[in-house]
Amino acid sequence: MKTEMKDRIRSRRVQLDITQQTLAKRLGVSRVSVTKWENGTTKPDGENLHQLAMALQTSPEWILYGKGEEKTDD
C-alpha cells in the first residue's frame, strides 16, 4: 500500500517523537504550517522541503514520493 506524503510526514515525526511545535521551531515555520502538511492542505516546497527532510532524517525524495530510504545516514 502506497502512503501519501502527509502520512509519511506525520508517521516519521511521530516515530522520532517530535511534536509539531518542535518541528516547526526547527524549520522556522509556524505549527499551523506543519499541521497543514500533515493533513494534506498544503505541501512543503523548496527550502522547507529540504529542511524538513533533514529534521526527519530522511530524503526529500522519500517525503515527496515514498521512494528510497526512509532514514538517511548522518
C-alpha positions as a Markdown table, in Angstrom:
| # | Residue | x | y | z |
|---|---|---|---|---|
| 1 | Met | 0.0 | 0.0 | 0.0 |
| 2 | Lys | 1.4 | 3.3 | -1.0 |
| 3 | Thr | 1.3 | 6.1 | 1.5 |
| 4 | Glu | 0.6 | 9.7 | 0.9 |
| 5 | Met | 3.1 | 12.5 | 1.6 |
| 6 | Lys | 1.0 | 13.8 | 4.5 |
| 7 | Asp | 1.1 | 10.3 | 6.1 |
| 8 | Arg | 4.8 | 9.9 | 5.6 |
| 9 | Ile | 5.5 | 13.3 | 7.3 |
| 10 | Arg | 3.3 | 12.6 | 10.3 |
| 11 | Ser | 4.4 | 9.0 | 10.8 |
| 12 | Arg | 8.1 | 9.9 | 10.6 |
| 13 | Arg | 7.6 | 12.8 | 13.0 |
| 14 | Val | 5.8 | 10.6 | 15.5 |
| 15 | Gln | 8.4 | 7.8 | 15.1 |
| 16 | Leu | 11.1 | 10.3 | 16.0 |
| 17 | Asp | 8.9 | 11.5 | 18.9 |
| 18 | Ile | 8.9 | 15.2 | 17.8 |
| 19 | Thr | 5.9 | 17.4 | 18.4 |
| 20 | Gln | 4.5 | 19.6 | 15.6 |
| 21 | Gln | 5.6 | 22.6 | 17.6 |
| 22 | Thr | 9.2 | 21.4 | 18.0 |
| 23 | Leu | 9.4 | 20.5 | 14.3 |
| 24 | Ala | 8.0 | 23.9 | 13.3 |
| 25 | Lys | 10.6 | 25.6 | 15.5 |
| 26 | Arg | 13.4 | 23.7 | 14.0 |
| 27 | Leu | 12.2 | 24.6 | 10.5 |
| 28 | Gly | 11.4 | 28.3 | 11.3 |
| 29 | Val | 7.8 | 27.9 | 10.3 |
| 30 | Ser | 4.5 | 28.0 | 12.2 |
| 31 | Arg | 3.0 | 25.0 | 13.8 |
| 32 | Val | 0.0 | 25.6 | 11.6 |
| 33 | Ser | 2.2 | 25.0 | 8.5 |
| 34 | Val | 3.2 | 21.6 | 9.9 |
| 35 | Thr | -0.4 | 20.8 | 10.6 |
| 36 | Lys | -1.4 | 21.7 | 7.0 |
| 37 | Trp | 1.4 | 19.5 | 5.7 |
| 38 | Glu | 0.2 | 16.6 | 7.8 |
| 39 | Asn | -3.5 | 17.0 | 6.9 |
| 40 | Gly | -2.7 | 17.5 | 3.2 |
| 41 | Thr | -4.0 | 21.1 | 2.9 |
| 42 | Thr | -0.6 | 22.2 | 1.6 |
| 43 | Lys | 2.8 | 20.7 | 0.8 |
| 44 | Pro | 6.3 | 21.7 | 1.8 |
| 45 | Asp | 8.3 | 23.1 | -1.0 |
| 46 | Gly | 11.8 | 24.4 | -1.7 |
| 47 | Glu | 13.9 | 25.1 | 1.3 |
| 48 | Asn | 11.1 | 24.0 | 3.7 |
| 49 | Leu | 11.2 | 20.5 | 2.0 |
| 50 | His | 15.0 | 20.3 | 2.3 |
| 51 | Gln | 14.9 | 21.4 | 5.9 |
| 52 | Leu | 12.0 | 19.0 | 6.7 |
| 53 | Ala | 13.9 | 16.1 | 5.2 |
| 54 | Met | 16.9 | 16.9 | 7.4 |
| 55 | Ala | 14.8 | 17.3 | 10.5 |
| 56 | Leu | 13.1 | 14.0 | 9.8 |
| 57 | Gln | 16.4 | 12.3 | 9.0 |
| 58 | Thr | 15.3 | 11.3 | 5.6 |
| 59 | Ser | 15.5 | 12.4 | 1.9 |
| 60 | Pro | 13.3 | 14.8 | 0.1 |
| 61 | Glu | 12.5 | 12.1 | -2.4 |
| 62 | Trp | 11.1 | 9.8 | 0.3 |
| 63 | Ile | 8.9 | 12.7 | 1.6 |
| 64 | Leu | 7.6 | 13.5 | -1.9 |
| 65 | Tyr | 7.3 | 10.1 | -3.5 |
| 66 | Gly | 7.9 | 7.4 | -0.8 |
| 67 | Lys | 11.0 | 6.2 | -2.8 |
| 68 | Gly | 14.4 | 5.5 | -1.4 |
| 69 | Glu | 15.3 | 5.0 | 2.2 |
| 70 | Glu | 13.2 | 6.4 | 5.0 |
| 71 | Lys | 16.3 | 7.1 | 7.0 |
| 72 | Thr | 19.5 | 8.7 | 5.9 |
| 73 | Asp | 22.9 | 8.2 | 7.4 |
| 74 | Asp | 24.1 | 11.1 | 9.5 |
